[in-house]
Amino acid sequence: MSAFSYDLIGDVQQMLRYQFMVHAFEAGTLIAIVAGIVGYLVVLRRSAFAAHALAHTGFAGAAGAVLLGVNPVFGLLLFTTVSGSAMATLGRRAAHRDVEIGTVLAFMLGLGLLFINLYRGGVATETYSILFGEILGISGDAVLLTLEAFVVLLLVLAVVYRPLLFSALDEDVAEAKGLSILLLGVIFMLLVAVAVSMAVQVVGVLLVFSLMVTPAAIAVRLSNRPGYAIAISIGVALGATWAGLFVAWYEPYPVSFFITSIVFALYLAVRASQALAEWAGKRNRAMSITSRLRKLLRKSDPRGT
């Protein structure tokens, strides 16, 4: 923690002298971009519950990895990818997958509880960081792993983006055009699994919605064009991550708290501004109708009163 000064450029230069802050900004940037893109597809496909469930099943994998003395991220990736594939296979269509997701989620949470109890050292620090995120503790190796996952995920997205977008808008029409809904569902859930595993490093399992869903939820309210909406989603995720890291430099509180608070405040602001604009529009229409009625009444009155 450092004292705040009004020399923001100097403050940024000072915090970037520390390697752990450099790693945090590097990983945070990569993860925010991925969360912004995949999160848009999650919201568009109405699969927020799936992202939430994968985050929690990933916790079971992290706990199992800690029990075996392995990096928790590997357990997280393994369990989210296996669970995502199972959810997509059991529930063929995204709109009717809640029961399958809940079933897999319950089983994986039970495994997580078992792994925690089998770990003789109690609740491990690594597992705690998976629950709530610990971006300031990301190592250089973890940044490299995040970069590799980032590149692979973007390459896959570049290939399947249009079919995924098409099926998200209308699964029936996409299937009629010859697209395999089951295959696209599996690919989508695997992409979400990797994105969730990356996002957990920043905000943790319990707060993964803040990066995976909320920026995209803001974006779809501001634009109905996919390209613009994805850009907005990435911008919100990046801005919140950078701002959260910057504020955490001065305050002794978790970075994930600041990130979630920022995106939540932005979401409330967008909802409030749209509600205000809608109210103003209705008021203007009502006033216009009233004005027209008065003009008609004046014309129909022979005395002109």
Residue pairs with C-beta under 8 A, 6 or more apart in sequence:
1 249
1 250
1 251
1 252
2 11
2 14
2 15
2 249
2 250
3 250
4 11
4 250
5 11
11 249
12 246
15 21
15 246
15 249
16 22
16 25
19 140
20 136
20 137
20 138
21 136
21 245
21 249
23 138
23 139
23 140
23 142
23 143
24 135
24 136
24 138
24 245
24 255
25 242
25 245
26 143
26 146
26 147
27 135
27 138
27 142
27 143
27 146
27 201
27 202
28 135
28 202
28 241
28 242
28 245
29 238
29 241
29 242
30 143
30 146
30 147
30 150
30 198
31 146
31 150
31 198
31 199
31 201
31 202
31 211
31 241
32 202
32 211
32 234
32 237
32 238
32 240
32 241
33 150
33 234
33 237
33 238
34 149
34 150
34 153
34 154
34 194
34 195
34 198
34 199
35 195
35 198
35 199
35 211
35 212
35 215
35 237
36 215
36 216
36 219
36 230
36 233
36 234
36 235
36 236
36 237
36 238
37 154
37 157
37 230
37 233
37 234
38 153
38 157
38 191
38 192
38 195
38 212
39 51
39 195
39 211
39 212
39 213
39 215
39 216
39 233
39 237
40 216
40 219
40 220
40 226
40 229
40 230
40 233
41 47
41 164
41 165
41 168
41 188
41 191
41 192
42 48
42 50
42 51
42 192
42 212
42 213
42 216
43 213
43 216
43 217
43 219
43 220
44 165
44 168
44 169
44 216
44 220
45 94
45 167
45 168
45 188
46 94
46 95
47 94
47 97
47 188
47 192
48 209
48 213
49 98
49 101
50 84
50 87
50 94
50 97
50 101
50 189
50 192
51 192
51 196
51 208
51 209
51 212
51 213
52 208
52 209
53 83
53 87
53 101
53 102
53 104
53 105
54 80
54 83
54 84
54 87
54 189
54 192
54 193
54 196
55 80
55 196
55 199
55 200
55 205
55 206
55 208
55 212
56 105
56 108
56 109
56 112
56 205
57 79
57 80
57 83
57 104
57 105
57 108
57 109
58 76
58 77
58 79
58 80
58 83
58 130
58 193
58 196
58 197
58 200
58 205
59 76
59 109
59 112
59 127
59 130
59 131
59 205
60 79
60 108
60 109
60 111
60 112
60 115
61 72
61 75
61 76
61 77
61 78
61 79
61 80
61 108
62 72
62 73
62 75
62 76
62 79
62 126
62 127
62 130
63 72
63 75
63 111
63 112
63 115
63 116
63 119
63 124
63 127
64 75
64 79
64 111
64 112
64 115
65 71
65 72
65 73
65 74
65 75
65 76
66 72
66 75
66 115
66 119
66 124
66 126
66 127
67 115
67 118
67 119
68 75
72 126
72 127
72 129
72 130
73 142
73 145
73 197
73 201
76 130
76 197
76 200
77 193
77 194
77 197
79 108
80 193
80 194
80 196
80 197
81 190
81 193
81 194
83 104
83 105
83 108
83 193
84 186
84 189
84 190
84 192
84 193
85 186
85 189
85 190
86 100
86 104
87 97
87 100
87 101
87 104
87 189
88 97
88 182
88 185
88 186
88 188
88 189
89 182
89 186
90 97
90 100
90 103
90 104
91 97
91 98
91 99
91 100
91 101
91 185
92 181
92 182
92 185
93 171
93 181
93 185
94 168
94 171
94 185
94 188
95 171
116 123
116 127
129 137
129 204
130 200
130 204
130 205
131 204
131 205
131 206
132 203
132 204
132 205
132 206
132 207
132 254
132 256
133 200
133 201
133 202
133 203
133 204
133 207
133 254
133 255
133 256
134 201
134 204
135 201
135 202
135 245
135 255
135 256
136 248
136 255
138 146
138 201
142 201
146 198
146 201
149 194
149 197
149 198
150 198
152 194
153 191
153 194
153 195
156 187
156 191
157 191
160 184
160 187
163 174
163 179
163 184
164 184
164 187
164 188
165 226
166 173
166 174
166 177
166 179
167 174
167 175
167 179
167 181
167 184
171 181
174 181
174 184
175 181
192 212
195 212
196 208
196 212
199 208
199 211
199 212
200 208
202 211
202 241
202 255
202 256
202 259
203 210
203 211
203 256
203 259
203 260
204 256
207 256
207 259
207 260
210 240
210 256
210 259
210 260
210 263
210 264
211 237
211 240
211 241
211 259
211 263
214 236
214 263
214 264
214 266
214 267
215 232
215 233
215 234
215 236
215 237
215 240
215 263
216 229
216 233
217 267
218 232
218 233
218 236
218 263
218 266
218 267
218 270
219 228
219 229
219 230
219 232
219 233
219 236
220 229
221 270
221 271
221 274
222 228
222 229
222 232
222 270
223 229
223 232
236 263
236 266
237 263
239 262
240 259
240 262
240 263
240 266
241 259
243 258
243 259
243 262
244 255
244 256
244 258
244 259
244 262
245 255
247 258
248 254
248 255
248 258
251 258
298 304
298 305
